[in-house]
């Protein structure tokens, strides 16, 4: 992953999880395109979104679908709330 301070990385993580929770994207039958997930991130952080998504997928928070084109949440609703808070 590119150099990114922990605070900015957490902002991106919260944005991603919040967006997927708000749109109820919890399974393969309900997923969201990576580009749509990235919308709304501050412009100076937008270049890091794909790296953060890849890191979250390695951690098991997100799961890829359609060959890394789409993602959905791969955690419980309680864990998602902990990330958002």
C-alpha positions as CSV (number, residue, x, y, z in Angstrom):
1,X,0.0,0.0,0.0
2,X,1.1,3.5,-0.7
3,X,2.2,5.8,2.2
4,X,-0.9,6.9,4.0
5,X,-1.2,8.1,7.6
6,X,-3.4,6.0,9.9
7,X,-6.0,8.8,10.4
8,X,-6.6,9.2,6.6
9,X,-6.7,5.4,6.2
10,X,-9.4,5.2,8.9
11,X,-11.4,7.9,7.2
12,X,-11.4,5.9,4.0
13,X,-12.3,2.7,5.8
14,X,-15.2,4.3,7.6
15,X,-16.4,5.8,4.3
16,X,-16.4,2.5,2.6
17,X,-18.1,0.6,5.4
18,X,-20.6,3.3,6.0
19,X,-21.5,3.4,2.3
20,X,-21.9,-0.4,2.0
21,X,-24.0,-0.6,5.3
22,X,-26.2,2.3,4.2
23,X,-26.9,0.5,0.9
24,X,-27.3,-2.9,2.6
25,X,-24.5,-4.7,0.7
26,X,-23.9,-7.9,2.7
27,X,-23.7,-10.7,0.2
28,X,-22.8,-11.9,-3.3
29,X,-26.4,-11.2,-4.3
30,X,-26.1,-7.6,-3.1
31,X,-22.8,-6.0,-4.1
32,X,-21.4,-2.6,-5.2
33,X,-19.0,-1.6,-7.9
34,X,-15.6,-0.5,-6.5
35,X,-15.8,2.9,-8.4
36,X,-19.2,3.6,-6.8
37,X,-17.8,2.8,-3.4
38,X,-14.9,5.3,-4.0
39,X,-17.3,8.2,-4.8
40,X,-17.5,10.8,-2.1
41,X,-13.9,10.3,-0.8
42,X,-11.9,13.5,-0.5
43,X,-10.1,14.2,-3.7
44,X,-6.6,14.1,-2.1
45,X,-7.4,10.6,-0.7
46,X,-9.1,9.1,-3.7
47,X,-5.9,7.6,-5.1
48,X,-5.6,5.4,-2.0
49,X,-9.1,3.9,-2.1
50,X,-8.2,0.8,-4.2
51,X,-5.3,0.1,-1.9
52,X,-7.4,0.4,1.2
53,X,-10.1,-1.9,-0.3
54,X,-7.4,-4.5,-1.2
55,X,-6.1,-4.3,2.4
56,X,-9.7,-4.7,3.8
57,X,-10.3,-7.7,1.6
58,X,-7.1,-9.3,2.9
59,X,-8.4,-8.7,6.4
60,X,-11.7,-10.3,5.6
61,X,-13.8,-7.2,6.1
62,X,-14.7,-7.0,2.4
63,X,-15.0,-9.7,-0.2
64,X,-14.4,-9.2,-3.9
65,X,-16.9,-10.3,-6.5
66,X,-16.8,-10.4,-10.3
67,X,-13.0,-10.4,-10.4
68,X,-12.2,-7.5,-8.1
69,X,-14.7,-5.3,-9.9
70,X,-17.3,-5.3,-7.1
71,X,-17.2,-5.7,-3.3
72,X,-19.6,-6.5,-0.5
73,X,-19.3,-6.6,3.3
74,X,-18.0,-9.9,4.7
75,X,-18.4,-9.1,8.4
76,X,-21.2,-9.0,11.0
77,X,-23.4,-5.9,11.5
78,X,-21.8,-5.5,15.0
79,X,-18.3,-5.5,13.5
80,X,-19.4,-2.9,10.9
81,X,-20.8,-0.7,13.6
82,X,-17.5,-0.9,15.5
83,X,-15.6,0.3,12.4
84,X,-18.0,3.2,11.8
85,X,-17.8,4.5,15.3
